Amino acid sequence: MPVQAGVSSAEMIDCGKLPPLTLRCSMISSNLLYFLAVIFALSVSAAPKEPWLAPWLALPLFGLTLLIFRRIAGREFKAAFHRGGASTYFAAESRLSLLAALFFVGAVFALDLKYYLQPLSLGGTLPVLENVGGLLLFFFFLVLIWLQGHPFYQMLFGRGTTAARFAATNIRVNLPIVLPWLTLSLTFDLLRQLPFPGLQQTLASSWGELIFFLIAVIFLALLFPPLISRLWNCTPLPQGPQRSIIEIFFRRQNFSAVILSWPLLEGRALNAAVMGIAPRFRYLLLTPALLALLDQEELESVLAHEIGHVKKYHLLLYLFLLLGFGLFTEALAGPLLGLLCGSSWFWRFLLWSGLTADKMAEHLTAAVMFVLMLLYFRFLFGYFIRNFERQADLHAFQVQKSTFPLIRAFEKIAALTGNIRNQKNWHHFGIGERIDFLAQCECRPGLAQQHERKVYTSLAVYFTLIALAVWLLPVPDSEALQHRAKMQYASALIEQKLQTAPNSGNLLRLRADLLLEKGEEREARAAYETALRAEPDSAETANNLAWLLLTAKDKSLRNPDRALKLASAAVSLEEKGHILDTLAVALWTQGRIEEAVRTELRAAQINPENKPYYQAQAEKFTAGP
């Protein structure tokens, strides 16, 4: 959702670096990553037919997880309170939010939470309802944090809100993070129920999903700003001197927005934000504490910063960066999955974990996508956010022809909040860094142009790389990747068992079968020979080796005479349809067509469910070369 916090939404203040009154903004930004992790876990995990752990064990374990988390949260807040200071309180809340995400994601995969949420999907017609149930469970973790932290919050900030109201306020603050995704998912699920085959085919394609996502996000960008303003209990800024200053400044800048008072933390937070792309649906949010702190010049510097986000198209660029994440993962997931599939250490680890082949394939895909998501948002998306903030700072410099009003605003906030100027986070430069850069620009105005070039060059490189990745890298075939993963898993499992039973003919044959399926014919032949020496009376091993000697793509490996001997021996040991088929092919290669046909007819008698195949083989033999 296009909500831009700036000098503003966090920063006039860098909300991520300020203690009590502004650290909450940083919490919201950090929670974005945690919610992304939770949403991702819910989206990629499938409900198994049977849970890994029995319900009588899994459900009590989940309850125990909640109790343990509640106890940890209580101890964290108690320790933070004794260390003193609001910053320690919010640091504890941030650590606990991360821990909540880790506990919940672990429960999704280890306890198969989707198995218990599956009934919510109405028979699979609305899968989004499963995820709604999952999000409610995650919010329960967060509510435990807020309830445990509420007594210490009261003592630190002297507030008189009830625990229930405190938790409800935090829920409203965080809801805008997940509402766009829930709305998109619900819309997508409803469209899939429509009886239009063309639409269904489009939605099932990768490009169809991306186009739907882009259209829907633009629509939500228009719809959500008024909804969010209501969720946050924003009200029109009353008429008065400050509103007049803002309106006059807007007119001078040829800018328009609905001006709202933002009661974040009962209005005590120092914060501002702009949200919405279209002018008619654009909102400027200002907290009462921020308005009370700044003089006219400083307030205008904050307004210029927020206008800079709009003038530089940051809100629209965020939508493209979100769309780019889909393209990014689509392009890189396949190669990375292939790299992991070829890694023996990875399969040894999975064997140690005890996962089944199907579960392993699901977890492998989820792990790769999860890493890509974290890297994308933590570093690439964070890089652009930080530099967009600096670009908005420079827009204030351009408008006011001086950096000093904005610097004074930063200095006031830094002093008011304990002078923690040098703290950083993933989405903002520190206040000290921003002040230093603005001071340098005052002396060397060319730095502003250099930063503009840096931002636009970075965007050009980003979009070029995304385009090249989409064009050059193949679209991953999920079924093929899962098949390859299962084969690698089976291979690793066989190698592990061979360490304890190196002379097992059955295991040696299975290893040869896998090598043959992967197309490694020469290695497969050597493996079959080893298996046959270990178990000379194995009909399956003799049959499979005979088949390889008859049909190898590498013709230098073929040996029809030996294949006939092996196939005859296999049939004498065990008369099965597929073994008789191998013998028939061996006879046919020797020109013994009548015997080959009789053998295929015998195979059809023994294995009638495959009769069409055996009849086709017999017809091929009589048809001649």
N, C-alpha and C positions, 0 to 999 in steps of 0.2 A: 504494500500500500504506500503510495507516495506521501510519506510523512518525512519532511526534512527537518532534522534538528540542527540548529546551527549555532551560531555564537550564542547562540541560538540553541536550538534543541539540544543542546548539550553544551553548547559551548559558549556562549557568551560567557561561557562557563565551561566549557567542556564538561558536560555532565559526567563524563566518566572519570573525572579527576577530582571532583569536589566532594567534600564530606557530606554532612547530613542533608543539606537542602538540595543538593544536586546529584548525589550519588545514585539516587533512585533512577535517574535517567540512564545512567550507565548500566544499572541493573536491567533495565528494559532492553538496551542494546545487547547486553550479554545474553539475556534470556532468548533473544532471537536465535542464537546458535544452539541453545539447548532445545528450544522447540523444534528447530530444524532437525536435530538429531532424533527427537522423539517421533516427529512426523515421518521421517525417513524410515525409522525402524518399523513403524506401523504399516507403511506403504509397501515395503519390500518383503516383509514376512508373510508367509501364507499359512492359513489355518491347516494343520495336519489332520489326516484322518484319525489318527490316534496320537495323544500327547506323549512326549518322551517320558515324562514322569506321570504316574497315575494321579488322577484328580485328588484322591484322599491324601496324597503327599504334596502335590504342587500347590493346592489352595492354602493349606496351613503354612507352607513355606512363604507364600506371598504375604500372608498375614504377619508372619514373623518378620519378614523384611520391613514391613511398615512399622512394626513396633521398634525394631532396631534403629530404623531411620529416625523415628520420633525421639528416641533416647539420644542419638547422636546430635540431633538438632538442639535439644535442650542443653546439652553440655557445651556445644559450640557457642550459643548465645550467652550462657553463663560466663564462659571464659572471656568472651568479647566484652561483656559488661565490666568485668573486673579489670580488664586492661584499660577500659575507659575510652570515651570518645565515640562520636557517631561513625567515624570512618571505620572503626573496628567492627561496629554493628553491621554496617552494609557489606564489609568484606566477608563477614561470617555468612550473611545472607547469600552472597554471591557464591561462596564455596559450597554451601548447602544446595543451591540451585543446580550447580554442576553435579554434585553427588546424587541429587534426585534424578537427573537425567541418566546418569550411569546406572543407578539402581533399576530404573524403569526399563531402559533398553536391555539390560541384562535379564530382567524378568520376561520381557517379550520373547527372547530367544531361548533362554534356559528353561522357563516354565511354560512355554507355548501359550502365552496369553491370548493369542488370536483364536485358539481352539475354543476358549470360553466366551470370546466376544462374537464368534461367528453367528450365533442365533440372531443377533441384532440386525444382520444384513437382510432379513426378510427373504431367506432362501437364496441369497446371493444376488438379488436384484439391485440392492443398494449397498455395495461394500463400504461406502463412506460411513455408514452407521456403525460399522465395526470400529472404524478409526475414531469416531466421536466417543464411543465407549472407552477406547484406549486413552484419548485425551482427558476424559473425565478422571480416569485413574491417575494420570500424571498430575492433573490439577490437585488431586487429593494429596499427593506428595508435597506439592507447593503449599497447600493449605496447612499441612502439618508444620511447615517452616514458619508460616506467618503466625499460627497460633502459639507456637513455642517462642517466637520472637516478640510477640505482642507485649508481655509484661515489661521486658527490657526496653522496648520502644517507648512505652509509656513513661518509664523512669528517665530515659535519656532526653526525650523531647517534651515531656510534660503535657502530653496530649490526653484527652479524656474519652476517646472513642472506645467502644466495646470491641471485644475480640472478633465477634461476628462481622461487625461493620468494617473493622480493619482488614479482615480476610476478603470481604466482598469488594472493598476498594481496590485491593491488589488484583483481584480477578478481573475487574473492569479495566484496569490499566493494561493488563497483559492480553486481554481478549483480541485486540486488533492485530496481534501477531498471528493468530491462528484463523481468524474469521475469513480472510481472503482464500486461504487454502481450503477450508471447509466449504465455502461457497462454490469454488471452482470444482471441487470433487463432487459435490451434490449435483451441480449442473451437468457435469460429464456423465455421471451415473444415470440421470434422468434422460439425457439424450440417447444413451445406449438402449433405452427401453422403447424408443420410437420405432415404428414398423417401416423404416426406410433403409433398404439394403445399401444404397449408395452412401448414405450418411454413416452407416455402421462400418462400411469398408474404409471410409476416410478416417473415421475416429480410431480405427484399429491400426492405422499406419503411423509411423514415427512422425512424419511431416504433418499428418492430420492432427496429431496431438499438439504439436508445437503451434500450428496455426490457431487451433482452438484456444490454447493457452494465451497466445498474444492477444487475440480478440477479447477474450474474457477478462484479461488483466486490464486492458484499456477501459473496458466497461466498468470494472470495479474501481478503477482510478477515479471515475466520475461519481460513482455511487457511494463509496466508502467515506470520504471526508465528512459529510454531514452525519453519518452514522457514528463515526469515531468521536466527533465532537459531542454527541449526546452521551455516548458511553463514558466519556471523561467529564461529564457534567459541566461542559463549557457553556458560558452565557455571553450575550453581546456585551462588549465593554461599555460601561455607562458613559453618557455624554459628560464631557468635562475637558479641562485643559489638555490632559494627556491624549485623549481621543482626538482632539482638534489637532495636536501636533502630528499625530500619526496620519490623519486624513490629509492634512496639508502636504506632508512629506510624500505621501502616496501620489497625490496629484502632480507634484513636481517631477516625480519619477515615472509618470504615466503608467501607474500600477494600480491594480484593484484587488481587494480581498475582503472577505468578511472578517471583522476584527472581533476576537473573542477573548474573554477572560478565562484563564485556564487554572482551575483550583487544585493543581497538583500538590499533594501533601498538604491539604487544607490551605493551599495558596502560598505556602511558605517556601516552596522550591524556587530556585532562581533559574528560569528556563523560558525559552521561546521556541516556536516551531512554525513551519509553513507546510501545508499539505494541500494536495489537489493540483491537477494539471490545467484544467479549463478555468478561465477567469471566473465564470459564474459559480463554479464549485470549488473555489480556492479559499482557504481559511488561514488566517494568521492567529496563532495562539500565544498569549503572553500571560505569565503568572503575575499575580499582584505583588509578590515580593520583588520581582525583577523591576516592575514599574516604579515601585517605591525607592529602589536603590539608585536608579540612573537619573542623571540630569538630561536636559534636552539633547545636547550634542551626542551624549553616549547612547541615548535611546535611538537617535537617528542612525548611529553607526550599527546598532543591532538590526534595525529595520533594513538598512542597506545590505547587511549581510544576508538576511532572509530573502530580500529581493534578488540578490546575486544568485541564490540557488535556482530561482525561477528563470532569470535572464540567461543563465548558463545552461539551461535545460537539464539540470541535475535530476529532477524528478522523473523526467522522461528517460534519461539515460539509465536510471536505476531499473526501469522496466526492461530495457534491452539487456542490461547485465543479468537480470533474473532469467530472461529468455536464453541468454548465452550459457547459463549454467546447464540448461537442458541439452544444448548443442555440444557443450564441453564434455559432459558425461557420455553422451551418445557416441562421440568420436573416440574418447580415450578408454571407455570401459572395456571394449573388446580386446585391444592390445594388452591392457594390464591384466585382464582375466587370463589371456593366453600365456602371459609371462608367469603368472602364479601357477597355472596348470602345469607348466614345465619345470616347476621347482620341487625337487625331491624333499627338501626340508619342510616345505609347507605341508606336504601330504603326510610326512612322519608326525608332524604336530597334530594333524587332524585325526590320525589313527590313535594317537595318545589320548585325544579328547573323547574318543568313543562315539563320534557322530556317525549316523548312517549315511549311505551314499547320497540319498535325496536331500537329507538335512545339510550335508556337507556342501552340495551344489548351491543350495539356497543361501547358506551362510557365506560361501565364497563370493557370490554375486553381491550380497549385501555388504560385505566387508570392503570390497573394492569401491562400490558406489559411495559408501559412507566416508571412506578416506578422501575420495575425490571431492565430496561435498564440503568436508571440513577444510581441505586445502583451498578450495575455490573461495569460500566465504571468508575464511580467516585471513588469507593472504591477498588474493587477487581482488575480491570485492572490498576488503578492508583497505587495500592500497588506494583504490579509487575514492572511497569515502573520505579518507584522510586528505587526499589532494583536492577533492571537491570542496571540503571545508576551508582549506587554505585559499582556494580560488574565490570562495564567497567572502573571505576576509579581505581579499584584494579588491573585490568589487566595492566594498565599503570605502577603501582607500581611494578608488577611482571616483566615487561619488562625492566624497567630502574633501578630496585633494589633500588629505592628511590622515596619517595612521593614529594620531594621538587620541582622538575620542574613543576609538575601539580599544587601544592600549589601556586607557584609563578605566574603561569598563572591565577589562580583564583583570587589571590590578585590584580594583575594588572587590571583585568576586574572589580572587585569590586570597586577599587579606581577610575577607569575611569568613572564608571557609577554612582558614588555618594555613594558608600559604603552601598547600601541597601542589606546587607549580610544576614539578617535574615528573609526576606520575603519568603513565601512558596507558592506553589500552588499544585493542585491535582496530578501533574505528575512528580514533582521533589523535592528533598530535597533542602533546602536553601544552598547558597554558603558557608555561615558560618558553617553550619552542615557538609558539605562535606570536608571543610578544617580541621575542628576539628577531623573528623573521620580519615582522611588521616594522620594527625599528630599523633593520637593515634596508628595507624598501624605502623608508623615509630618506635615507642617505643615498641609496642607489636605486632609483626608480626602475632601472632596467631589470632588476630582479623580478618585478611583477610580470614583465613580458616573457622572461625566461620560464617562469612557472606556467604561464598560459601555454607556451610552446610545449612544455613538458606534458601537461595534461592532454593536449590535443594529439601529440605524438603518441602518447601511451594508448589513447583511445584508438588511433589509427592502427597501431601494432596489434592491439587486442582484437579488433574486428577482422583484421587481415588474417591473424592466426586462427581465429574461429572459422573463417571462411575456408582457409586452406585445410584445416583439420576435417571439416565436413566433406570437402571435395576429395581429399586424397585418402583419408582413412576409411576403410570399408565399414559399413553398418554391421554391428555384431549380430550374428545369428544366435539367439539365446538358446535355441534347442541344440544347436551344434556345440555350443560352449558347455551346456549342461552334460551332453553326451561325452564330450572329451573329459570333463571333470570327473564323471563317474568312472571312466576307463582308467584315468590316472589314479583315482582312489583305489580301484580294484587291484591295479598293478602294485601300488604301495602296500596294500593289505597282503597280497601274495608274497611279496618280498619279505615282509615282516614275519609271516608264518614260516617261510623257508629257512629263516635263521634258526628256528627251533626244530624244523624237520627238513633238513636239506635233501634227503633222499626220497621225499614223498613224490611218487609218480603222478598222482592227481594234481598236486600243486605245480609241479614242473610242466604238466600238460596245460594247465590253465594259464601259466605264464606264456607259453608258446602261443596259445589261442589269442591272447591279448596282443602279442607282438604281430601276429598275422592280421588281426583286425586293424591295427594301426598302419599296416602296409609295410612293415619291416620284415620282408619275406626271408632274407638270408639269415637274420637273427632268429626268426621263427623256426626255420628248418633246423638250425643247430639246437634250439631249445627242445624241439620234438625228438631229436636224436637222443638228447640227454634224458628226456622223460622215458623214452622207450627202453633205454638201457636200465633205468631204475625200475621199470615195471614192464617187462617184455610181454606179458599176457594182457595188456590193456587194449581192448578193442577200440576204444575211443581214440587213444593216442595213435595207434596204427592207422586208423581211418583218416584222422586229420592230417597226418603226415602224407598219406597217399594222396589226399585231395590237393595238398600244396604241391606235390610233385607232378600232379596232372594239370593244374590250372595257374601256376605261378606266372605273374606278369613278366618277371625276369625269366626268359626262356632258357637261360643257362642253368637254371635250377631244376628244370623239368627232367623227370626220369620215368617214363611210362612203364618200363619193364619192372622196376622196383615198386612202382605204385601198384601194379597188378598183384604182385606178391603180397604187399602189405594189405591191400583191400581184401584179397582172398583169405588171408589169415584173420583179419578183423571179422569177416562174416562167419568164419568157422568158430570164432569165440562168442559172437553175439549177433544174432540176425535181427537187425533193425532196419527201418525204412531208409534212413539217411545213409547207413553203412552200405546197404544194397545199392543205393544210387551211386555211391563212389565206385563200387565194383563194376556197375554197369558202364560208367564213363571209362573206366580203365579197359574193359573189354572192347568198348567201341573204338578206343584209340588204337587197339591192336587189330582192328578189322573184323572182330568177332561180333557182327551186328545182331545175328539171331539170338546169341547168348545174352547180349546186352539188353535186347528188348524183353526177353523172358525175365531177366533179373529186375527190370523196372516194373513189370507186371506183378512180380512177386512182392516188390516193395509196396505197390499200391494195395495188395491184399493185406499186408501186415499193418500198413499205416493209411487207412482209407481217407482220413481227413485231408491228406495231401495228395489224393489221387489225381486231381487235375495236373499237378506239377509232374508226377511220374508219367502220366499219359503224354504230356507235352515232350518229355525227354525221349520217350519211345518213338514218337513221331519224328523228332529231330534225327534220331539214329537212322531211321528207314528212309529219310528224305535224301540222304547222300550228302556229300561234301558241299 
